[in-house]
Amino acid sequence: MSAAVALPVGVECILAPNPSLLTGPGTNTYLVADEAAGEVVVIDPGPDISEHLRRVADAVAAHGRATAILVTHGHPDHADGAASLHELLGVPVYAWSRDGVAAMDHPLADGAVVAVGDRNLRALHTPGHRFDHLCFLLEDADALFAGDLIAGVGTVVIAPPEGDLLDYLASLRRLQTLHPRLILPAHGPFLDDPQAVLSYYIAHREERERQVLAGLAAGPRTVGELVSAIYADVSADLHPIAAYSVLAHLYKLEREGRVHRLPATDGQESWSLAT
Ligand SMILES: [Zn+2]
């Protein structure tokens, strides 16, 4: 992972001005152009900030004419600008569903191909961060537009009920089989060692799962008790976010039949290992 990874030819990144704890430096809006054909596709309009969308439209005009707007998933920092950008560019909006992407004109199925001149962007349904998540593989460059499946820095929040860790891990393993050369995340820097990043993401979750199972080894525990034990060295301010992560693991293990949820006695449900 170097700080200055070059983008494939015809690909441009325009950073939206929406930095925050969850969005990092902001949302990366990508353009994919076939310069010879004069066609451009936009991936993730980003937030509905007119100054940003105007910059995107100007950048499109510098490459040619837009043919489509693609949205990786229905979170506001990716999808909210879709309606305004649709107005500016006059081209259809593609996404998995209209949930969170009200401006969607065309649903994209897994494996669907969106052409940009002679180039192909293949939609990959990769749920986990959100049920509707799509990655897009620019096939001639083996470059993967990863949306929120992978972050340029750190890891991705999987918060149930919206996030599903079992689906998320399956999506990461699917990406491993594609051997992309480059990962272009929606937040943070470009990643030129995708296999290392994907392995780290999977190992990180497996380690956390071991900790959750170890935490239950001595008997039933509430989420709060597990968080206190596993995140003992992390500031208590971050424990509410950690609770989402622990819950995501418990739901996954429950779906796999490895833990049980015990009825709440004092309002706090607890969890135990399956016997
Ligand atoms: Zn998201």
Residues whose N, C-alpha, C, O or C-beta is under 5 A from the ligand:
A	BS01	ZN	H75 D148
